[in-house]
Amino acid sequence: MSLAFVILAGLFCIMAQGSTSVTSEFVKKDSDFLLYINESAIPENFLIFRWVFKTDTNMISFLRGGDTEVTDSHSERIEFSKENHSVKLKRLQEADSGDYIARVFTPNKELTLVTYSIIVQEPVSPADLTVDHVSSSSHSCILTVTCSTGDSHISSNFTCDTRTCYQEGGEKPKVTASGAVLHLQLANQSIICNHSNQVSYEKTPRNIRDLCPNHADPTDGVSICQVKMAVFSVGLIIMVSAVITVHIMEKIKKQK
């Protein structure tokens, strides 16, 4: 019986804190971000509405009478609206990553309304795409290629013949030490090195024809099948033209 009482008491305490939504966001370094709160979530009898950073650093307090209190450490780094209690965070840096919490105080309780979990990331730079080895023959061209950044790299082999090119190994993306992603792929007659994170994307391409000039992509080269079709088409055109010419000549002779 006492256990049931403890459980019910715990549930009551949780409900008394109010419902909380958590929103995770990735933000590009030096960008702004808007902390928004739905006005309907704020109780009409609130005394103080407050935005807090990392649970214990007050940024701004909206008082019931309409006044505001902004802490000195954030006075130059935020813009706010008294009408809807929203706050714009300006020129975010990586050190600004963390939880931004909306709290409201009423005469009899404190409520956490919403939490923004923000991760600030620096945009990625273009990766280096280098050709480590080229082995070429009359039948094929084999390339060993490396895509690299300052803290990681990924390599793959590409084989081209007179008809097609294909990739061997390195197809899976690799997560770097900084949390970005490297990916090597073959697309549109090019080897492409993709470097990306949640806020930016850079690609470094190399045209295969520049690396294997004697082994063109099938869209540019002419296959044996295509040659046969061309010869057949030309022959058919000649035959049809000959039949038409003979028919016209016979018709002319009859008219004479």
Backbone hydrogen bonds in HBPLUS format (Angstrom, degrees):
<---DONOR---> <-ACCEPTOR-->    atom                        ^
c    i                          cat <-CA-CA->   ^        H-A-AA   ^      H-
h    n   atom  resd res      DA  || num        DHA   H-A  angle D-A-AA Bond
n    s   type  num  typ     dist DA aas  dist angle  dist       angle   num
A0005-PHE N   A0001-MET O   3.14 MM   4  6.45 152.2  2.22 143.5 151.3     1
A0006-VAL N   A0002-SER O   3.02 MM   4  6.33 150.0  2.12 144.5 151.9     2
A0007-ILE N   A0003-LEU O   3.01 MM   4  6.32 159.6  2.06 152.4 157.5     3
A0008-LEU N   A0004-ALA O   2.96 MM   4  6.17 165.2  1.98 151.6 155.4     4
A0009-ALA N   A0005-PHE O   2.92 MM   4  6.06 152.5  1.99 143.5 151.6     5
A0010-GLY N   A0006-VAL O   2.92 MM   4  6.15 152.6  1.99 146.0 153.3     6
A0011-LEU N   A0007-ILE O   2.97 MM   4  6.28 159.5  2.01 151.9 156.9     7
A0012-PHE N   A0008-LEU O   2.96 MM   4  6.16 154.1  2.03 144.6 151.8     8
A0013-CYS N   A0009-ALA O   3.03 MM   4  6.30 151.6  2.11 144.6 151.7     9
A0014-ILE N   A0010-GLY O   3.03 MM   4  6.33 155.0  2.10 149.0 155.6    10
A0015-MET N   A0011-LEU O   2.95 MM   4  6.18 163.0  1.98 151.9 156.2    11
A0016-ALA N   A0012-PHE O   2.93 MM   4  6.05 143.1  2.07 140.2 150.6    12
A0017-GLN N   A0014-ILE O   3.15 MM   3  5.40 143.1  2.29 101.2 111.3    13
A0018-GLY N   A0015-MET O   3.09 MM   3  5.44 154.9  2.16 107.3 114.9    14
A0115-THR N   A0021-SER O   2.81 MM  94  6.17 154.0  1.88 163.8 168.6    15
A0023-THR N   A0115-THR O   2.80 MM  92  6.22 162.0  1.83 164.0 170.3    16
A0117-SER N   A0023-THR O   2.74 MM  94  5.96 158.5  1.79 144.3 152.0    17
A0025-GLU N   A0117-SER O   2.93 MM  92  6.19 160.0  1.97 150.8 152.4    18
A0119-ILE N   A0025-GLU O   2.90 MM  94  6.32 157.0  1.95 161.1 168.2    19
A0027-VAL N   A0119-ILE O   2.93 MM  92  6.18 161.1  1.96 147.6 151.5    20
A0121-GLN N   A0027-VAL O   2.88 MM  94  6.20 159.2  1.92 158.5 165.1    21
A0031-SER N   A0028-LYS O   3.01 MM   3  5.58 143.8  2.15 142.0 142.1    22
A0029-LYS N   A0121-GLN O   2.76 MM  92  5.47 145.2  1.88 152.7 148.7    23
A0030-ASP N   A0092-LEU O   2.73 MM  62  4.94 173.7  1.74 162.1 160.0    24
A0092-LEU N   A0031-SER O   2.94 MM  61  5.70 164.5  1.97 157.8 153.4    25
A0033-PHE N   A0089-LEU O   2.93 MM  56  5.14 149.6  2.02 141.1 149.6    26
A0089-LEU N   A0033-PHE O   2.70 MM  56  5.14 167.3  1.71 164.3 161.5    27
A0035-LEU N   A0087-VAL O   2.67 MM  52  5.06 176.2  1.67 166.0 164.6    28
A0087-VAL N   A0035-LEU O   3.00 MM  52  5.06 157.1  2.06 140.0 147.4    29
A0041-ALA N   A0038-ASN O   2.89 MM   3  5.61 159.7  1.93 122.0 128.6    30
A0042-ILE N   A0039-GLU O   3.13 MM   3  5.52 158.8  2.18 110.9 117.1    31
A0046-PHE N   A0043-PRO O   3.27 MM   3  5.48 148.0  2.38 118.4 115.3    32
A0047-LEU N   A0105-PHE O   2.64 MM  58  5.59 178.7  1.64 165.5 165.8    33
A0064-ARG N   A0047-LEU O   3.04 MM  17  5.08 137.6  2.23 154.8 146.1    34
A0048-ILE N   A0105-PHE O   3.35 MM  57  5.17 156.9  2.41 131.6 137.5    35
A0105-PHE N   A0048-ILE O   2.79 MM  57  5.17 160.8  1.82 157.8 162.8    36
A0049-PHE N   A0062-PHE O   2.87 MM  13  5.00 162.9  1.90 146.7 152.6    37
A0062-PHE N   A0049-PHE O   2.62 MM  13  5.00 172.6  1.63 161.8 164.4    38
A0050-ARG N   A0103-ARG O   2.73 MM  53  5.19 172.4  1.73 162.5 164.2    39
A0103-ARG N   A0050-ARG O   2.79 MM  53  5.19 173.1  1.80 161.8 164.0    40
A0051-TRP N   A0060-ILE O   3.02 MM   9  5.59 160.5  2.06 160.0 166.4    41
A0059-MET N   A0051-TRP O   2.96 MM   8  5.73 170.0  1.97 160.7 160.0    42
A0052-VAL N   A0101-ILE O   2.78 MM  49  5.04 162.0  1.81 149.3 155.6    43
A0101-ILE N   A0052-VAL O   2.74 MM  49  5.04 164.9  1.76 155.4 158.8    44
A0053-PHE N   A0057-THR O   2.77 MM   4  4.99 169.1  1.78 145.9 148.4    45
A0057-THR N   A0053-PHE O   3.09 MM   4  4.99 149.3  2.19 142.5 148.8    46
A0054-LYS N   A0099-ASP O   2.77 MM  45  5.07 173.9  1.77 160.8 162.0    47
A0071-THR N   A0059-MET O   3.06 MM  12  5.50 165.2  2.08 142.1 146.5    48
A0061-SER N   A0069-GLU O   2.84 MM   8  5.07 148.8  1.93 138.7 149.2    49
A0069-GLU N   A0061-SER O   2.89 MM   8  5.07 149.6  1.98 143.5 151.7    50
A0063-LEU N   A0067-ASP O   2.85 MM   4  5.28 170.2  1.86 157.3 159.0    51
A0066-GLY N   A0063-LEU O   2.95 MM   3  5.54 165.0  1.98 121.2 126.1    52
A0074-HIS N   A0071-THR O   3.10 MM   3  5.63 153.6  2.17 113.1 120.7    53
A0075-SER N   A0072-ASP O   3.38 MM   3  5.14 158.6  2.43  98.2 104.3    54
A0077-ARG N   A0074-HIS O   3.09 MM   3  5.04 152.3  2.17 102.3 111.0    55
A0090-LYS N   A0077-ARG O   3.00 MM  13  5.35 166.3  2.01 160.6 156.5    56
A0079-GLU N   A0088-LYS O   2.99 MM   9  5.00 147.6  2.10 134.9 144.7    57
A0088-LYS N   A0079-GLU O   2.65 MM   9  5.00 167.7  1.66 154.7 159.3    58
A0081-SER N   A0086-SER O   3.05 MM   5  5.50 150.4  2.14 155.0 155.5    59
A0085-HIS N   A0081-SER O   2.89 MM   4  5.33 125.0  2.19 138.6 150.0    60
A0096-ASP N   A0093-GLN O   2.85 MM   3  5.34 156.0  1.90 114.7 122.9    61
A0097-SER N   A0094-GLU O   3.18 MM   3  5.68 164.2  2.21 116.2 118.0    62
A0098-GLY N   A0118-ILE O   2.87 MM  20  5.35 148.9  1.97 143.2 153.4    63
A0118-ILE N   A0098-GLY O   2.93 MM  20  5.35 162.9  1.95 151.3 146.1    64
A0100-TYR N   A0116-TYR O   2.77 MM  16  5.03 155.9  1.83 143.0 151.4    65
A0116-TYR N   A0100-TYR O   2.80 MM  16  5.03 168.3  1.82 149.0 152.1    66
A0102-ALA N   A0114-VAL O   2.90 MM  12  5.36 167.4  1.91 164.6 166.4    67
A0113-LEU N   A0102-ALA O   2.84 MM  11  5.53 157.1  1.89 157.5 164.4    68
A0104-VAL N   A0111-LEU O   2.88 MM   7  5.27 158.0  1.93 150.4 157.4    69
A0111-LEU N   A0104-VAL O   2.86 MM   7  5.27 168.3  1.87 159.2 163.2    70
A0106-THR N   A0109-LYS O   2.87 MM   3  5.38 178.8  1.87 174.1 174.1    71
A0128-ASP N   A0148-SER O   2.88 MM  20  5.23 161.3  1.92 161.6 159.5    72
A0148-SER N   A0128-ASP O   2.91 MM  20  5.23 159.6  1.95 147.3 154.1    73
A0130-THR N   A0146-THR O   2.93 MM  16  5.35 165.2  1.96 158.8 160.6    74
A0146-THR N   A0130-THR O   2.87 MM  16  5.35 165.1  1.90 157.6 162.7    75
A0132-ASP N   A0144-THR O   2.72 MM  12  5.40 141.0  1.87 152.0 164.2    76
A0133-HIS N   A0144-THR O   3.38 MM  11  5.07 152.2  2.46 132.6 134.1    77
A0144-THR N   A0133-HIS O   2.93 MM  11  5.07 153.9  2.00 148.8 150.3    78
A0135-SER N   A0142-ILE O   2.86 MM   7  5.04 161.1  1.89 149.5 155.5    79
A0142-ILE N   A0135-SER O   2.72 MM   7  5.04 167.9  1.74 149.7 153.5    80
A0137-SER N   A0140-SER O   2.81 MM   3  5.39 158.0  1.86 171.7 174.1    81
A0141-CYS N   A0160-CYS O   2.73 MM  19  5.13 143.6  1.86 150.2 160.4    82
A0160-CYS N   A0141-CYS O   2.83 MM  19  5.13 161.8  1.86 148.6 155.0    83
A0143-LEU N   A0158-PHE O   2.74 MM  15  5.06 166.2  1.76 154.5 159.5    84
A0158-PHE N   A0143-LEU O   2.83 MM  15  5.06 155.2  1.89 143.4 151.0    85
A0145-VAL N   A0156-SER O   2.93 MM  11  5.56 172.8  1.94 171.0 170.2    86
A0156-SER N   A0145-VAL O   2.97 MM  11  5.56 149.5  2.06 154.4 162.9    87
A0147-CYS N   A0154-ILE O   2.79 MM   7  5.31 172.0  1.80 165.6 166.8    88
A0154-ILE N   A0147-CYS O   2.81 MM   7  5.31 147.5  1.92 149.3 160.2    89
A0149-THR N   A0152-SER O   2.84 MM   3  5.43 168.0  1.86 163.2 162.7    90
A0157-ASN N   A0168-GLU O   3.27 MM  11  5.14 167.9  2.28 142.3 142.8    91
A0168-GLU N   A0157-ASN O   2.77 MM  11  5.14 164.0  1.79 158.9 157.7    92
A0159-THR N   A0166-TYR O   2.95 MM   7  5.55 162.1  1.99 164.1 167.8    93
A0166-TYR N   A0159-THR O   2.93 MM   7  5.55 150.7  2.02 147.9 157.0    94
A0161-ASP N   A0164-THR O   2.90 MM   3  5.64 163.7  1.92 166.9 170.5    95
A0174-LYS N   A0182-LEU O   2.79 MM   8  5.13 160.7  1.82 150.2 157.0    96
A0182-LEU N   A0174-LYS O   2.77 MM   8  5.13 163.7  1.79 151.5 156.6    97
A0176-THR N   A0180-ALA O   2.80 MM   4  5.30 160.6  1.84 139.7 146.5    98
A0179-GLY N   A0176-THR O   3.04 MM   3  5.26 162.7  2.07 109.8 114.9    99
A0181-VAL N   A0196-SER O   2.73 MM  15  5.31 153.7  1.80 157.4 165.7   100
A0196-SER N   A0181-VAL O   3.05 MM  15  5.31 157.8  2.10 145.2 152.3   101
A0183-HIS N   A0194-ASN O   2.97 MM  11  5.02 141.7  2.12 144.4 149.3   102
A0194-ASN N   A0183-HIS O   2.78 MM  11  5.02 174.5  1.79 156.0 157.3   103
A0185-GLN N   A0192-ILE O   3.00 MM   7  5.37 152.1  2.07 149.0 157.3   104
A0192-ILE N   A0185-GLN O   2.88 MM   7  5.37 171.9  1.88 159.8 162.6   105
A0187-ALA N   A0190-SER O   2.92 MM   3  5.41 167.1  1.94 161.5 164.4   106
A0190-SER N   A0187-ALA O   2.94 MM   3  5.41 146.7  2.05 113.7 124.2   107
A0208-ILE N   A0189-GLN O   3.02 MM  19  5.88 171.6  2.02 147.6 150.3   108
A0191-ILE N   A0206-ARG O   2.86 MM  15  5.25 162.2  1.89 157.6 157.3   109
A0206-ARG N   A0191-ILE O   2.85 MM  15  5.25 137.6  2.03 145.1 158.4   110
A0193-CYS N   A0204-THR O   2.90 MM  11  5.03 162.8  1.93 135.4 141.1   111
A0204-THR N   A0193-CYS O   2.84 MM  11  5.03 154.3  1.91 140.3 149.0   112
A0195-HIS N   A0202-GLU O   2.81 MM   7  5.23 168.8  1.82 164.5 165.6   113
A0202-GLU N   A0195-HIS O   2.84 MM   7  5.23 153.7  1.91 153.2 161.9   114
A0197-ASN N   A0200-SER O   3.08 MM   3  5.59 162.6  2.11 149.8 151.5   115
A0210-ASP N   A0207-ASN O   3.15 MM   3  5.53 140.1  2.32 104.8 115.2   116
A0211-LEU N   A0208-ILE O   2.95 MM   3  5.14 133.7  2.17 101.9 115.0   117
A0212-CYS N   A0208-ILE O   2.72 MM   4  5.86 158.1  1.76 162.7 170.2   118
A0215-HIS N   A0212-CYS O   3.10 MM   3  5.53 167.0  2.12 118.9 122.2   119
A0220-ASP N   A0217-ASP O   2.74 MM   3  5.38 152.1  1.81 121.7 130.5   120
A0221-GLY N   A0217-ASP O   2.88 MM   4  6.05 153.9  1.95 153.1 161.0   121
A0227-VAL N   A0223-SER O   3.04 MM   4  6.42 151.1  2.13 146.1 154.2   122
A0228-LYS N   A0224-ILE O   2.95 MM   4  6.26 162.0  1.98 154.3 158.3   123
A0229-MET N   A0225-CYS O   2.97 MM   4  6.21 159.2  2.01 148.8 154.7   124
A0230-ALA N   A0226-GLN O   2.94 MM   4  6.15 153.3  2.02 144.8 152.0   125
A0231-VAL N   A0227-VAL O   2.93 MM   4  6.21 163.4  1.95 155.1 159.0   126
A0232-PHE N   A0228-LYS O   2.89 MM   4  6.05 164.1  1.92 151.3 156.1   127
A0233-SER N   A0229-MET O   2.89 MM   4  6.04 157.4  1.94 145.4 151.7   128
A0234-VAL N   A0230-ALA O   2.95 MM   4  6.19 161.9  1.99 151.4 155.8   129
A0235-GLY N   A0231-VAL O   2.92 MM   4  6.11 163.2  1.95 151.0 155.9   130
A0236-LEU N   A0232-PHE O   2.88 MM   4  6.07 156.1  1.93 148.4 155.1   131
A0237-ILE N   A0233-SER O   2.95 MM   4  6.18 158.3  2.00 148.1 153.9   132
A0238-ILE N   A0234-VAL O   2.98 MM   4  6.25 156.9  2.03 149.6 155.7   133
A0239-MET N   A0235-GLY O   2.95 MM   4  6.20 160.3  1.99 150.0 154.9   134
A0240-VAL N   A0236-LEU O   2.94 MM   4  6.16 168.0  1.96 154.9 157.8   135
A0241-SER N   A0237-ILE O   2.91 MM   4  6.04 157.6  1.96 146.1 152.9   136
A0242-ALA N   A0238-ILE O   2.87 MM   4  6.08 152.7  1.95 146.7 154.4   137
A0243-VAL N   A0239-MET O   2.98 MM   4  6.27 161.4  2.01 152.9 157.1   138
A0244-ILE N   A0240-VAL O   2.98 MM   4  6.19 163.9  2.00 150.0 154.5   139
A0245-THR N   A0241-SER O   2.86 MM   4  6.03 158.0  1.91 147.4 154.0   140
A0246-VAL N   A0242-ALA O   2.91 MM   4  6.14 164.5  1.94 153.3 156.7   141
A0247-HIS N   A0243-VAL O   2.99 MM   4  6.15 161.9  2.02 149.7 154.8   142
A0248-ILE N   A0244-ILE O   2.96 MM   4  6.18 157.2  2.01 150.0 155.8   143
A0249-MET N   A0245-THR O   2.94 MM   4  6.17 159.5  1.99 151.3 157.0   144
A0250-GLU N   A0246-VAL O   2.97 MM   4  6.20 161.3  2.01 153.4 157.8   145
A0251-LYS N   A0247-HIS O   3.04 MM   4  6.23 152.6  2.12 141.8 149.6   146
A0252-ILE N   A0248-ILE O   2.95 MM   4  6.23 152.0  2.03 148.2 155.7   147
A0253-LYS N   A0249-MET O   3.03 MM   4  6.28 158.5  2.08 149.5 154.7   148
A0254-LYS N   A0250-GLU O   3.08 MM   4  6.31 158.1  2.13 149.3 153.9   149
A0255-GLN N   A0251-LYS O   3.17 MM   4  6.40 147.3  2.28 141.1 149.4   150
A0256-LYS N   A0252-ILE O   3.12 MM   4  6.47 142.1  2.27 144.3 154.3   151
A0256-LYS N   A0253-LYS O   3.17 MM   3  5.19 125.5  2.48  94.5 108.0   152
